[in-house]
Amino acid sequence: MIKIKFVIVSLIGLMIAISSFKSDKIKPTKTINVLVKEPSGIAYDEIENVFYIVSDNGKLYKLNRSFEIIKKAPHNGIDFEDVCLANNYVIVTDETARKILFFDKELNLVSIKNISYSGGRNKGVESITFNEKANQLVLVTEKEPIYIFICDEELIEENTLEVNLAGDISSLTYHKGSYYFLSDDDRKLIKTDLTFNKIDEWSLPIVNPEGLTFNKDQLIVVSDDLQKAYFFDATNF
């Protein structure tokens, strides 16, 4: 009898642990077409109220709040995967070239830094974000394995850790004291604390979710294959 009770209690405990990370499916409030071909990363500038989007074919664009293209950077890369804003710079990852590019807000190239990572050609640094509270740039590789590199503003590495949050990571952003990860393979949004422990996750009704950002009241996710942007109520996260 005692053994049976122990088994029942253990099973209940396991079910509670699993349900704490039950993946809820969320629905967008709005969907729009994106004029940028193969959008792979997005960042929002709350000061200018504009968006920056990069494409898989190595191009960087500035768009207004209606997602109309304002400007294209004259410098082209190879495989732009993500973009973030940090200290008046627009920072872009070029996965295949193993480079991080710094632009000013007028999309002029300022500098290029090489990233020494020996993963597969399409398994390099997939995403980058800026934690303004800690004044740190945080980079993440795509998969097999998933590494997080924590760096200072000059991309000098301060810490590296391996995480197992999803099958792959397609994007990462810092927002209000938490990190948010996108998984393309799993079609999920994952929220973690500042030490990358999972807090929650949500299933996304999106094919190929590649980039994410927050504006004042919305989460925006871009799809590479479908060339669309999906808007979600930020209060859900």
Backbone as CSV, one residue per row, in Angstrom:
resi,resn,N_x,N_y,N_z,CA_x,CA_y,CA_z,C_x,C_y,C_z
1,MET,0.834,-1.214,0.000,0.000,0.000,0.000,0.863,1.256,0.000
2,ILE,1.903,1.245,0.790,2.808,2.393,0.860,3.480,2.599,-0.492
3,LYS,3.897,1.479,-1.139,4.559,1.573,-2.438,3.618,2.155,-3.489
4,ILE,2.344,1.722,-3.449,1.362,2.221,-4.412,1.165,3.718,-4.241
5,LYS,1.038,4.160,-2.984,0.884,5.595,-2.714,2.089,6.369,-3.204
6,PHE,3.275,5.806,-3.001,4.513,6.482,-3.418,4.550,6.639,-4.934
7,VAL,4.117,5.574,-5.643,4.099,5.630,-7.102,3.120,6.686,-7.589
8,ILE,1.925,6.738,-6.964,0.910,7.713,-7.349,1.411,9.136,-7.119
9,VAL,2.000,9.374,-5.957,2.532,10.699,-5.631,3.634,11.087,-6.606
10,SER,4.510,10.112,-6.952,5.607,10.378,-7.885,5.068,10.753,-9.254
11,LEU,4.030,10.017,-9.710,3.445,10.311,-11.008,2.790,11.685,-11.029
12,ILE,2.116,12.033,-9.941,1.486,13.353,-9.845,2.544,14.450,-9.904
13,GLY,3.656,14.224,-9.190,4.749,15.199,-9.201,5.333,15.367,-10.582
14,LEU,5.473,14.242,-11.309,6.007,14.295,-12.665,5.056,15.052,-13.588
15,MET,3.746,14.788,-13.456,2.759,15.469,-14.298,2.751,16.967,-14.035
16,ILE,2.909,17.367,-12.783,2.956,18.790,-12.442,4.176,19.438,-13.063
17,ALA,5.326,18.736,-12.992,6.561,19.273,-13.564,6.441,19.455,-15.059
18,ILE,5.810,18.470,-15.735,5.642,18.551,-17.182,4.671,19.659,-17.547
19,SER,3.549,19.740,-16.800,2.525,20.732,-17.126,3.012,22.155,-16.906
20,SER,4.020,22.344,-16.040,4.540,23.682,-15.793,5.169,24.270,-17.040
21,PHE,5.588,23.406,-18.003,6.136,23.874,-19.260,5.248,23.461,-20.432
22,LYS,3.956,23.279,-20.178,3.032,22.939,-21.249,3.021,24.062,-22.278
23,SER,3.178,23.696,-23.533,3.317,24.680,-24.595,1.943,25.157,-25.059
24,ASP,1.557,26.371,-24.666,0.283,26.948,-25.085,0.433,27.547,-26.482
25,LYS,-0.573,27.356,-27.314,-0.542,27.907,-28.662,-1.150,29.299,-28.639
26,ILE,-0.451,30.252,-29.211,-0.920,31.628,-29.224,-1.250,32.033,-30.659
27,LYS,-2.178,32.995,-30.794,-2.601,33.429,-32.111,-2.229,34.889,-32.333
28,PRO,-1.792,35.224,-33.542,-1.453,36.624,-33.832,-2.703,37.488,-33.922
29,THR,-2.547,38.755,-33.574,-3.640,39.722,-33.707,-3.667,40.333,-35.101
30,LYS,-2.521,40.240,-35.795,-2.409,40.827,-37.123,-1.272,40.147,-37.881
31,THR,-1.426,40.045,-39.200,-0.374,39.509,-40.064,-0.242,40.414,-41.282
32,ILE,0.997,40.760,-41.630,1.215,41.601,-42.812,2.332,41.016,-43.666
33,ASN,2.329,41.381,-44.932,3.408,40.990,-45.826,4.638,41.875,-45.577
34,VAL,5.801,41.285,-45.714,7.052,42.015,-45.545,7.695,42.175,-46.917
35,LEU,8.068,43.409,-47.267,8.622,43.680,-48.587,10.067,43.205,-48.733
36,VAL,10.695,42.859,-47.621,12.070,42.355,-47.647,12.050,40.865,-47.989
37,LYS,12.842,40.472,-48.980,12.906,39.075,-49.368,13.670,38.263,-48.324
38,GLU,13.107,37.122,-47.927,13.719,36.216,-46.944,14.122,36.934,-45.651
39,PRO,13.175,37.576,-44.957,13.510,38.262,-43.697,13.934,37.266,-42.622
40,SER,15.114,37.470,-42.069,15.644,36.501,-41.108,15.856,37.081,-39.714
41,GLY,15.773,38.403,-39.573,15.947,39.019,-38.266,15.322,40.395,-38.246
42,ILE,14.883,40.835,-37.066,14.198,42.122,-36.934,14.534,42.758,-35.595
43,ALA,14.651,44.086,-35.591,14.867,44.841,-34.355,14.033,46.115,-34.422
44,TYR,13.575,46.559,-33.268,12.743,47.759,-33.187,13.504,48.868,-32.467
45,ASP,13.468,50.077,-33.044,14.075,51.251,-32.439,12.961,52.126,-31.871
46,GLU,12.818,52.109,-30.545,11.709,52.843,-29.932,11.919,54.349,-29.980
47,ILE,13.150,54.813,-30.148,13.417,56.255,-30.222,12.925,56.820,-31.550
48,GLU,13.270,56.155,-32.647,12.876,56.621,-33.972,11.570,55.989,-34.453
49,ASN,11.081,54.987,-33.718,9.861,54.253,-34.086,9.994,53.638,-35.476
50,VAL,11.114,52.942,-35.687,11.365,52.263,-36.964,11.834,50.841,-36.680
51,PHE,11.815,50.031,-37.729,12.292,48.661,-37.643,13.519,48.481,-38.535
52,TYR,14.399,47.585,-38.111,15.515,47.157,-38.950,15.319,45.668,-39.239
53,ILE,15.427,45.308,-40.503,15.254,43.908,-40.908,16.430,43.485,-41.771
54,VAL,16.941,42.267,-41.506,17.988,41.705,-42.350,17.414,40.535,-43.137
55,SER,18.054,40.244,-44.261,17.610,39.144,-45.103,18.724,38.105,-45.225
56,ASP,18.311,36.879,-45.562,19.261,35.789,-45.733,20.255,36.041,-46.857
57,ASN,19.919,36.937,-47.764,20.839,37.204,-48.868,21.786,38.370,-48.583
58,GLY,21.966,38.680,-47.294,23.000,39.627,-46.891,22.655,41.087,-47.064
59,LYS,21.404,41.459,-46.837,20.995,42.857,-46.971,20.349,43.355,-45.674
60,LEU,20.537,44.640,-45.398,19.986,45.294,-44.211,19.095,46.446,-44.652
61,TYR,17.886,46.524,-44.039,16.911,47.554,-44.400,16.411,48.270,-43.145
62,LYS,16.019,49.535,-43.350,15.278,50.285,-42.336,13.856,50.453,-42.851
63,LEU,12.859,50.192,-41.979,11.453,50.289,-42.362,10.708,51.180,-41.369
64,ASN,9.656,51.839,-41.835,8.834,52.639,-40.924,7.851,51.741,-40.190
65,ARG,7.015,52.321,-39.352,6.124,51.516,-38.519,5.047,50.799,-39.330
66,SER,4.850,51.232,-40.588,3.915,50.548,-41.489,4.616,49.468,-42.311
67,PHE,5.874,49.232,-41.997,6.698,48.227,-42.673,6.984,48.589,-44.135
68,GLU,7.024,49.878,-44.414,7.463,50.350,-45.720,8.968,50.607,-45.655
69,ILE,9.688,50.196,-46.696,11.145,50.343,-46.701,11.523,51.814,-46.846
70,ILE,12.348,52.286,-45.900,12.850,53.656,-45.931,14.210,53.710,-46.609
71,LYS,15.036,52.713,-46.276,16.421,52.758,-46.759,17.019,51.366,-46.768
72,LYS,17.964,51.145,-47.667,18.733,49.903,-47.722,20.199,50.232,-47.527
73,ALA,20.889,49.413,-46.731,22.321,49.625,-46.509,23.082,49.378,-47.798
74,PRO,24.045,50.245,-48.137,24.827,50.037,-49.354,25.756,48.823,-49.273
75,HIS,26.135,48.442,-48.061,27.026,47.284,-47.905,26.210,45.992,-47.880
76,ASN,26.630,45.039,-48.688,25.987,43.728,-48.718,26.881,42.683,-48.064
77,GLY,26.249,41.760,-47.354,26.982,40.644,-46.773,26.692,39.371,-47.520
78,ILE,26.827,38.235,-46.825,26.603,36.936,-47.438,25.336,36.286,-46.907
79,ASP,25.225,36.207,-45.579,24.153,35.432,-44.957,23.731,36.107,-43.657
80,PHE,23.095,37.279,-43.763,22.663,37.996,-42.575,21.548,37.204,-41.876
81,GLU,21.710,36.979,-40.579,20.742,36.171,-39.831,19.968,36.947,-38.779
82,ASP,20.593,37.955,-38.173,19.856,38.696,-37.144,20.432,40.086,-36.995
83,VAL,19.676,40.928,-36.266,20.044,42.325,-36.078,19.583,42.768,-34.697
84,CYS,20.376,43.634,-34.063,19.970,44.236,-32.788,20.506,45.653,-32.723
85,LEU,20.015,46.407,-31.746,20.471,47.776,-31.527,21.236,47.837,-30.219
86,ALA,22.371,48.539,-30.253,23.171,48.698,-29.035,23.979,49.980,-29.128
87,ASN,23.711,50.900,-28.204,24.496,52.140,-28.110,24.627,52.854,-29.454
88,ASN,23.492,53.069,-30.095,23.412,53.786,-31.371,24.005,53.039,-32.556
89,TYR,24.321,51.775,-32.386,24.765,50.943,-33.497,23.659,49.961,-33.885
90,VAL,23.615,49.655,-35.161,22.789,48.565,-35.671,23.755,47.412,-35.931
91,ILE,23.594,46.318,-35.183,24.579,45.228,-35.215,23.962,44.016,-35.895
92,VAL,24.703,43.451,-36.841,24.186,42.385,-37.696,25.110,41.165,-37.637
93,THR,24.508,39.972,-37.606,25.290,38.736,-37.668,25.297,38.204,-39.094
94,ASP,26.481,37.836,-39.577,26.631,37.166,-40.872,27.126,35.758,-40.577
95,GLU,26.200,34.802,-40.566,26.501,33.453,-40.073,27.570,32.756,-40.904
96,THR,27.389,32.703,-42.207,28.319,31.975,-43.065,29.704,32.608,-43.063
97,ALA,29.753,33.939,-43.085,31.042,34.651,-43.110,31.718,34.704,-41.749
98,ARG,30.993,34.306,-40.692,31.536,34.365,-39.327,31.965,35.787,-38.965
99,LYS,31.042,36.735,-39.208,31.347,38.138,-38.931,30.188,38.810,-38.202
100,ILE,30.534,39.838,-37.432,29.561,40.733,-36.814,29.822,42.120,-37.381
101,LEU,28.787,42.720,-37.951,28.941,44.014,-38.609,28.244,45.108,-37.807
102,PHE,28.924,46.242,-37.656,28.390,47.394,-36.938,28.065,48.497,-37.949
103,PHE,26.792,48.924,-37.984,26.343,50.023,-38.832,25.887,51.170,-37.943
104,ASP,25.905,52.400,-38.473,25.215,53.471,-37.765,23.740,53.437,-38.176
105,LYS,22.946,54.314,-37.595,21.502,54.246,-37.843,21.100,54.750,-39.227
106,GLU,22.059,55.332,-39.947,21.817,55.690,-41.342,22.262,54.572,-42.277
107,LEU,22.620,53.432,-41.684,22.994,52.209,-42.384,24.352,52.286,-43.081
108,ASN,25.216,53.164,-42.578,26.593,53.193,-43.051,27.414,52.185,-42.253
109,LEU,28.218,51.378,-42.937,29.053,50.392,-42.253,30.151,51.096,-41.474
110,VAL,30.266,50.761,-40.192,31.259,51.383,-39.311,32.452,50.453,-39.086
111,SER,32.174,49.185,-38.769,33.267,48.241,-38.517,32.770,46.813,-38.677
112,ILE,33.731,45.888,-38.823,33.432,44.464,-38.932,34.345,43.712,-37.978
113,LYS,33.765,42.786,-37.222,34.555,41.953,-36.313,34.373,40.484,-36.697
114,ASN,35.472,39.754,-36.710,35.433,38.334,-37.031,35.082,37.515,-35.797
115,ILE,34.335,36.452,-35.996,33.958,35.536,-34.925,34.660,34.205,-35.176
116,SER,35.447,33.774,-34.234,36.168,32.499,-34.387,35.334,31.373,-33.780
117,TYR,34.504,30.780,-34.627,33.694,29.644,-34.202,33.759,28.589,-35.293
118,SER,34.074,27.351,-34.924,34.387,26.316,-35.911,33.226,25.375,-36.210
119,GLY,31.993,25.774,-35.892,30.845,24.926,-36.194,30.621,24.812,-37.692
120,GLY,29.602,24.031,-38.101,29.292,23.853,-39.514,28.971,25.172,-40.182
121,ARG,29.037,25.173,-41.509,28.849,26.399,-42.292,27.543,27.106,-41.947
122,ASN,26.473,26.341,-41.776,25.171,26.932,-41.452,24.800,26.721,-39.985
123,LYS,25.815,26.561,-39.145,25.572,26.375,-37.713,26.420,27.344,-36.887
124,GLY,26.636,28.526,-37.435,27.427,29.537,-36.743,26.566,30.385,-35.831
125,VAL,27.001,31.641,-35.608,26.239,32.555,-34.759,24.957,32.938,-35.483
126,GLU,23.845,32.527,-34.927,22.539,32.703,-35.561,21.871,34.002,-35.147
127,SER,22.108,34.433,-33.913,21.370,35.585,-33.406,22.210,36.378,-32.412
128,ILE,21.803,37.628,-32.220,22.495,38.519,-31.287,21.472,39.455,-30.655
129,THR,21.673,39.772,-29.385,20.829,40.748,-28.710,21.677,41.548,-27.737
130,PHE,21.127,42.654,-27.272,21.845,43.515,-26.339,21.063,43.627,-25.040
131,ASN,21.714,43.246,-23.945,21.150,43.413,-22.611,21.621,44.755,-22.083
132,GLU,20.758,45.754,-22.192,21.174,47.107,-21.822,21.396,47.279,-20.330
133,LYS,20.770,46.446,-19.512,20.968,46.528,-18.069,22.377,46.087,-17.680
134,ALA,22.836,45.006,-18.296,24.170,44.483,-18.004,25.223,45.028,-18.958
135,ASN,24.785,45.776,-19.987,25.687,46.301,-21.008,26.456,45.170,-21.693
136,GLN,25.733,44.134,-22.075,26.348,42.958,-22.677,25.680,42.605,-24.000
137,LEU,26.505,42.170,-24.945,25.996,41.556,-26.164,25.941,40.058,-25.940
138,VAL,24.823,39.449,-26.318,24.629,38.012,-26.124,24.409,37.384,-27.499
139,LEU,25.243,36.404,-27.831,25.178,35.721,-29.117,24.798,34.268,-28.891
140,VAL,24.129,33.673,-29.878,23.744,32.269,-29.753,23.953,31.570,-31.092
141,THR,24.451,30.330,-31.045,24.593,29.525,-32.252,23.291,28.784,-32.527
142,GLU,23.170,28.278,-33.752,21.893,27.700,-34.168,21.613,26.349,-33.524
143,LYS,22.543,25.393,-33.642,22.281,24.046,-33.132,23.535,23.187,-33.194
144,GLU,23.414,22.044,-32.521,24.398,20.947,-32.560,25.841,21.394,-32.322
145,PRO,26.169,21.927,-31.161,25.289,22.269,-30.028,24.854,23.732,-30.083
146,ILE,24.002,24.104,-29.119,23.591,25.499,-28.976,24.474,26.142,-27.909
147,TYR,25.315,27.076,-28.334,26.185,27.807,-27.413,25.691,29.235,-27.265
148,ILE,25.803,29.764,-26.060,25.548,31.172,-25.797,26.870,31.829,-25.413
149,PHE,27.199,32.919,-26.102,28.406,33.684,-25.810,27.996,35.026,-25.219
150,ILE,28.447,35.300,-24.025,28.171,36.575,-23.373,29.416,37.447,-23.511
151,CYS,29.233,38.617,-24.124,30.371,39.476,-24.464,30.135,40.902,-23.972
152,ASP,31.216,41.667,-23.913,31.051,43.081,-23.605,30.709,43.827,-24.903
153,GLU,30.657,45.140,-24.843,30.257,45.935,-26.009,31.222,45.800,-27.178
154,GLU,32.463,45.441,-26.874,33.476,45.296,-27.925,33.568,43.856,-28.423
155,LEU,32.612,43.026,-28.031,32.564,41.600,-28.404,33.721,40.800,-27.809
156,ILE,34.235,41.269,-26.687,35.217,40.476,-25.940,34.445,39.497,-25.061
157,GLU,34.716,38.223,-25.261,33.937,37.176,-24.598,34.170,37.160,-23.094
158,GLU,33.072,37.132,-22.334,33.132,37.082,-20.877,32.733,35.713,-20.328
159,ASN,31.850,35.030,-21.063,31.393,33.715,-20.600,30.778,32.956,-21.773
160,THR,30.876,31.625,-21.712,30.266,30.761,-22.723,29.562,29.617,-22.022
161,LEU,28.375,29.267,-22.474,27.684,28.126,-21.909,26.885,27.428,-22.981
162,GLU,26.659,26.143,-22.773,25.854,25.338,-23.683,24.468,25.157,-23.079
163,VAL,23.428,25.299,-23.913,22.056,25.169,-23.428,21.304,24.153,-24.275
164,ASN,20.224,23.649,-23.723,19.383,22.670,-24.416,17.933,23.121,-24.306
165,LEU,17.633,24.238,-24.949,16.302,24.835,-24.840,15.341,24.339,-25.911
166,ALA,15.897,23.910,-27.068,15.048,23.495,-28.194,15.913,22.756,-29.203
167,GLY,15.260,22.278,-30.284,16.001,21.584,-31.328,16.962,22.495,-32.060
168,ASP,16.581,23.768,-32.171,17.452,24.777,-32.766,17.025,26.129,-32.227
169,ILE,17.853,27.149,-32.469,17.521,28.521,-32.122,17.658,29.364,-33.379
170,SER,16.585,30.076,-33.726,16.637,30.932,-34.904,16.739,32.414,-34.551
171,SER,16.378,32.776,-33.318,16.490,34.175,-32.914,16.464,34.299,-31.394
172,LEU,16.979,35.422,-30.929,17.071,35.706,-29.495,16.890,37.200,-29.290
173,THR,16.143,37.583,-28.252,16.061,38.993,-27.901,15.939,39.149,-26.390
174,TYR,16.445,40.260,-25.887,16.310,40.616,-24.471,15.154,41.604,-24.348
175,HIS,14.288,41.382,-23.345,13.138,42.264,-23.166,12.684,42.254,-21.713
176,LYS,12.761,43.398,-21.067,12.246,43.603,-19.711,12.718,42.533,-18.720
177,GLY,14.013,42.290,-18.694,14.581,41.405,-17.688,14.546,39.928,-18.004
178,SER,14.159,39.582,-19.232,14.124,38.170,-19.641,14.703,38.036,-21.045
179,TYR,15.069,36.794,-21.381,15.475,36.487,-22.748,14.359,35.686,-23.421
180,TYR,14.170,35.952,-24.708,13.182,35.231,-25.502,13.889,34.592,-26.702
181,PHE,13.678,33.297,-26.875,14.295,32.536,-27.963,13.214,32.045,-28.921
182,LEU,13.519,32.050,-30.208,12.677,31.413,-31.211,13.318,30.107,-31.638
183,SER,12.502,29.082,-31.836,12.967,27.837,-32.429,12.226,27.624,-33.742
184,ASP,12.979,27.589,-34.829,12.407,27.337,-36.146,11.921,25.890,-36.249
185,ASP,12.773,24.940,-35.865,12.419,23.523,-35.959,11.194,23.176,-35.111
186,ASP,11.155,23.708,-33.897,10.072,23.378,-32.965,8.874,24.317,-33.073
187,ARG,9.034,25.417,-33.807,7.983,26.440,-33.921,7.526,26.890,-32.537
188,LYS,8.490,27.316,-31.749,8.193,27.714,-30.374,8.858,29.042,-30.017
189,LEU,8.237,29.732,-29.076,8.820,30.882,-28.398,9.132,30.444,-26.973
190,ILE,10.355,30.694,-26.531,10.805,30.238,-25.210,11.285,31.441,-24.402
191,LYS,10.802,31.550,-23.180,11.211,32.626,-22.276,12.113,32.051,-21.196
192,THR,13.246,32.741,-20.944,14.155,32.307,-19.880,14.473,33.472,-18.945
193,ASP,15.057,33.106,-17.814,15.560,34.142,-16.919,16.954,34.581,-17.395
194,LEU,17.618,35.393,-16.621,18.906,35.957,-17.042,20.038,34.943,-17.025
195,THR,19.791,33.780,-16.413,20.796,32.712,-16.435,20.361,31.578,-17.364
196,PHE,19.373,31.869,-18.233,18.923,30.982,-19.306,18.228,29.715,-18.811
197,ASN,17.582,29.840,-17.652,16.686,28.781,-17.187,15.292,29.042,-17.761
198,LYS,14.677,28.012,-18.316,13.383,28.174,-18.968,12.297,28.564,-17.965
199,ILE,11.536,29.600,-18.308,10.416,30.057,-17.499,9.094,29.600,-18.106
200,ASP,8.993,29.729,-19.436,7.745,29.371,-20.120,8.030,29.164,-21.600
201,GLU,7.081,28.586,-22.308,7.196,28.440,-23.756,5.815,28.417,-24.388
202,TRP,5.757,28.796,-25.659,4.498,28.864,-26.400,4.712,28.304,-27.800
203,SER,3.738,27.546,-28.294,3.763,27.092,-29.684,3.307,28.230,-30.594
204,LEU,3.943,28.334,-31.750,3.630,29.401,-32.687,2.992,28.827,-33.960
205,PRO,1.903,29.417,-34.423,1.256,28.955,-35.656,1.927,29.584,-36.879
206,ILE,3.252,29.437,-36.954,4.040,30.124,-37.984,4.992,29.129,-38.636
207,VAL,5.046,29.155,-39.953,6.029,28.362,-40.687,7.337,29.143,-40.734
208,ASN,8.417,28.494,-40.296,9.747,29.106,-40.353,9.851,30.443,-39.608
209,PRO,9.552,30.468,-38.296,9.756,31.699,-37.522,11.251,32.000,-37.374
210,GLU,11.687,33.138,-37.909,13.128,33.402,-38.002,13.625,34.558,-37.139
211,GLY,12.791,35.555,-36.896,13.254,36.711,-36.129,12.164,37.247,-35.228
212,LEU,12.566,37.872,-34.119,11.566,38.452,-33.214,12.067,39.726,-32.581
213,THR,11.114,40.582,-32.231,11.403,41.802,-31.501,10.144,42.233,-30.766
214,PHE,10.299,43.139,-29.827,9.162,43.741,-29.120,9.121,45.232,-29.432
215,ASN,7.920,45.779,-29.646,7.753,47.222,-29.587,7.039,47.536,-28.275
216,LYS,6.370,48.652,-28.179,5.801,49.043,-26.886,4.750,48.073,-26.363
217,ASP,3.946,47.518,-27.253,2.859,46.650,-26.772,2.673,45.380,-27.584
218,GLN,3.645,45.071,-28.445,3.495,43.894,-29.299,4.797,43.093,-29.402
219,LEU,4.620,41.800,-29.569,5.708,40.926,-30.002,5.542,40.740,-31.498
220,ILE,6.633,40.921,-32.253,6.580,40.763,-33.704,7.540,39.648,-34.112
221,VAL,7.027,38.698,-34.895,7.818,37.571,-35.388,7.782,37.595,-36.907
222,VAL,8.947,37.437,-37.545,8.981,37.384,-39.002,9.256,35.957,-39.470
223,SER,8.603,35.606,-40.579,8.797,34.303,-41.213,9.617,34.485,-42.480
224,ASP,10.670,33.717,-42.585,11.559,33.752,-43.744,10.830,33.246,-44.990
225,ASP,10.348,32.013,-44.955,9.724,31.386,-46.119,8.471,32.119,-46.586
226,LEU,7.631,32.532,-45.654,6.358,33.146,-46.022,6.475,34.651,-46.256
227,GLN,7.588,35.243,-45.844,7.831,36.680,-46.021,6.707,37.501,-45.389
228,LYS,6.393,37.162,-44.130,5.330,37.829,-43.394,5.801,38.217,-41.994
229,ALA,5.096,39.175,-41.403,5.310,39.558,-40.008,4.029,39.291,-39.234
230,TYR,4.183,38.682,-38.061,3.050,38.309,-37.208,3.125,39.129,-35.920
231,PHE,2.001,39.730,-35.546,1.946,40.590,-34.369,1.130,39.894,-33.272
232,PHE,1.699,39.906,-32.056,1.041,39.288,-30.904,0.950,40.312,-29.775
233,ASP,-0.054,40.178,-28.961,-0.217,41.035,-27.778,0.903,40.733,-26.786
234,ALA,1.735,41.716,-26.499,2.910,41.501,-25.652,2.545,41.159,-24.207
235,THR,1.329,41.499,-23.788,0.940,41.186,-22.414,0.817,39.688,-22.171
236,ASN,0.769,38.899,-23.241,0.704,37.433,-23.095,2.038,36.832,-22.666
237,PHE,3.088,37.638,-22.699,4.422,37.098,-22.437,5.103,37.746,-21.248
